[in-house]
Amino acid sequence: MLRFSGAGVSDVGRVRAHNEDSGFVGPYVAVVADGVGGAAAGEIASATAAYSATAVALASFGDRPERVLVEAHAAAAAGVRMGVQRDLDRLGMATTLTMLVTDGRTVALGHVGDSRGYLFHDGELRQITKDHTYVQHLVDTGQLTPEARASHPWRNVVLRSVDGDPEGLGLDVVRLDVVVGDRLLLTSDGLTDLVPDDVITEVLSSDECGDPDEASAALTQLALDGGGRDNVTVVVVELVQGPRVVGDGRLLGALADPRNVVDPAMVHLPRVS
């Protein structure tokens, strides 16, 4: 049976006053959510979306991952929408959501926003998500070169997110072609805005970062050394094979504080059983 052996780090960075990123890493689910910059209550949006999506996935173990991701996204959007309804000062709050799910046989990824998912296979790193940003739209339509993307003043303008809009677009869902030993990286833009892909590849290839704890810590430190101008959340999982395991997972960033989750009854994540 396939599962994830993973670890994650979420750091406030060197500039921001508080952490608006959330994350979760467990044996069958991994999530990164980043409260959209400039919007109200980003930490509420990311924690609520990450909690809601994770709870659905953990309760649906064994179901087809693609369907689980669609239902997880719907729950995340409903949670964010509830948060706005309960406090109109949160109007405009939104979050990215990038999520891995496995049923023990296949792995799928769901994504919306500008957090990213990468596959590290046979020494090569490949981005498997597409940034839902204005700058990426300019690149896609030939109005901007990929090289100019990193320095564009509007590079962080997000066009799609989990914002609670019942008419909003869903998330991109893709089944991944992966094998035992592959590594998968989920990260907020606090890493990718500061650390280029070739450096990420070096870290994931390094013998000194042979386990996910070491790799996620090393990547986070590189973002901090690069200025840490945003919150940074890094989740690294390796695909392993073995008997089914039972356990919760690790809560990261804003999700680790239950006060950030909209519904006070949603404090304890269900166990994988």
N, C-alpha and C positions, 0 to 999 in steps of 0.2 A: 504494500500500500504506500502511495506517495504522501508525503507531508513536507512541511516547511521546518527547517531548523534555522531559527532566525534571532535577530537582536535589533535593537533600535536605540537611537538617542534623539532627544529633542532639547534644544538649547535656545534660550532667549536671545542670544547674540550679544553684541557689544554696544548696540545703539538703542534698540527698542526697550520700552519700560516694562512690557510684559509679553508673555508668549501667546500668540494667537494660532499657533500650530497645534494639531492633535495627531496622535498616532496610536496604532495598536499592532502588536505582532504576536501571533499564536501559531499552533501547529497546522492550522488549516485556513487561516485568515490573516491578512496583513493589510493595513490601511494607513494612508497619510492624507490629512486634510489641513488646508491652510486658509484661515480666515482672510477673505479678500481685502487687500490693503486699502485703507481709507474708508471702509464701510463700518457702520456701527456694530459694536459687539462681535468682532471677529472671533474672539475666543469662545463665545457662546455658540456661534454658527458652526465652527469647526468641531467643537466637543460634542454638540448635539448630533450633528451629521455623522461623525465617526462612531458615536455610541449606537445610534439607531441602525446604521448600516451593519455594524459588527454584530449587534444582537440578532438581527435577522439572519445573518450568515451562520452564526453559531447554532441557531435554532433549526437551521435547514441543512445540516450536514448530511451528505449523501445525495442531495438533489443536484441536478445538472448545474454546474457553476454559472453558466450564462444566465439562466433563469434566476438564480440566487442574486446575482449582481443587479439585475433589473429591479427585483423586489427590494434589495438593500437600498438602491438609489431612491426608490419611491418612499421608503421609510425615512431616509435622510431628509428629503425635501419636505415631507410632512412635519418632521420635527422642527426644521427651521421655520416653516410656516407657522407652527404653533407658537414658537418663540416670539415671532413678531406680533401675533394676535394677543399675546399676554402682556406685551410691553411695546407700545408703538414707538418708543424711543429707539427701538432696535430696527425700525424700518430701514431697509437697505442692506441688512446684514446678509452675508453670503459666504460661501467657502468652496474651495476646490475639493475634489474627492478622487483619489486614486487607490485602487483596491485590488488585491489578489485573493482568489478563492480556489481551493481544490476540494474535490470530492473523494480523493484518494486514488483517482484514476487519471483525471485530466485537470488542467489548470487554465483558468481564464482571468482576464484583467478587465476591469471597468475603469473609465477615466472621464473626468470633466474638469476643465480649468488649466492652470499652468504648472501644477506639480507634475512630476514626471515618473515614468516607469522605464527601467532599462533591463535588458537581458545580457548577462555576461556568459558567453559560451565559447569554449575552446580559445580562450585568451582574447576574444573580441567583444567589445561593448557595442550594443545596438539600442538606440532609443526606440521603444515600442509604443510610446504615446505621442500624440500630436498636441502641441500647445494651442489652447483655445484663446489666443490673444490677437490684438489688433496687428501687432508687428508680424506675427506668423501669417495673418491674412495678406499683409503686404508682400511677404516673401512668396506665398502661394500664387499671387496674382501678378508676379513679376515686377512689382513696384519697388522692391528692396532686395538687395543681395543678402544671402544668408550670413555673410561675413559682417554686414552692417547691423545685424539684428541685436547683438549684445550691447551696442552703444546707443541704440535709438532711445530718445527720451520717453517714448510711450511703450517701451518694451514690456511693462508690467500691467498694461491695460487689458483686463480679462473680459472676453466676450461671452463666455459661457461659464456658469458656475451652478452650485446648488444654492438657490436663493428662495426656495419655497413657492415659487410661481407655479400654480397648477397647470399652466399652459406652457411651461418652460420645456426646453429641449432635454432629452435624456442624456445618458452617458454613452460614450463609445465602449463597446464590448467586443473583445476578441479572444478566441481560444488560442493559447500559446503552444507552440511546438517546442517543447522542452524535454530534457532528459535528466536522469539522476546525475547530480554533480553540478548542474547549472546553478548560477547565482542570479537572483533577481533583486533589483534595487528600486525602492520607492523613495522619493525625496521631494521636499518642498523647494521652491526656487531660491531659498536662502543658501543652498549648496550650489545649484547649477548656475546662478548668476555670478558666482565668484570662483568656481573651480571648473576648469574646462574638462571636456570628456576624456582627453588623453591622460590627464592627471588622475581622473577617477579610474581609468583603465589600469594605470600603474598600481594604484592602491589595491584594487581587486585582484591583481596578478601577483602581488607581493607575498612572499613566504611569511613575512612578518604580520600580515593581515589574513592569516589562514582560517580564522573563524569569524563568524558574523559580528561578534562583540568587538573584536579588534578592528575590523573593517569599518563598521559604522562609527566607532570612536575616532578613527584616523581621518575619515572623510569630514566629520564634524569639526575636528580641530583645524583642518585645512581651511574650511569656511571661516572660522574664527580668526585664523592667522591672516586671511585675506581681507579682514576688516569687519566681518560679522555684522554687516549693516542691516540684516534682517534676521528674524527667527529662522532657525535651521533644524529640520527634522530629517533623519536618515534612517531607513529601515533596510537591512540586508538580510535576505533569506537564501538558504541553500536548499535545493530539492534533494530530499533523501528518501530512502525506501526502508520500510520496517513495519512492525506491528502498530496497530492503532494506539494512540496515546490519549489520555484524558487530562485536561487541564484548561485553565483559563488562558491567560496570556499577559503581556506586559502593556500597560497603559502609559502613553507618552504625552508630554506637553500639557495643554489645557485639559485634555481628557482625564488626566490624573487627579483633577480637582472636581469632585461631584457637583460643586456649586455652579460649574459652567454648563451642566446639562440641564436643559429646560425643565423636564419633568423630574421633580425631586424623588419620585418613586423609582426612577431609572438609575439607581446607584450601583447595583451589582450586576455585572455581565453574567449571562447564563453560562454554565459550564458545558464544555463539549462532552457528550456522553454517548 
